Amino acid sequence: MLYARTTAITGLILVLLPFLGLPTSWKMAVCIIAGIVLLYLGYKEYRIAERHRLAREERTKTYTESTPDVRDVINS
């Protein structure tokens, strides 16, 4: 949830940036910093999703029902 909130706030800053009346050099710096933040958050979200996918694959093992062997039935 923290990553989603930070991504939304960073996106809002990028949307409002042209209307803030900042000097061009400041706008460029804020834009670069926001881009780096978005890249980092996207990478972290990817790693979390990959970890969840791997955990889900480990949980879904194939289940086969055991059936009695013919020799066990004959010997009983």
Secondary structure, 3 states (H helix, E strand, C coil): CHHHHHHHHHHHHHHHHHHCCCCHHHHHHHHHHHHHHHHHHHHHHHHHHHHHHHHHHHHCCCCCCCCCCHHHHHHC
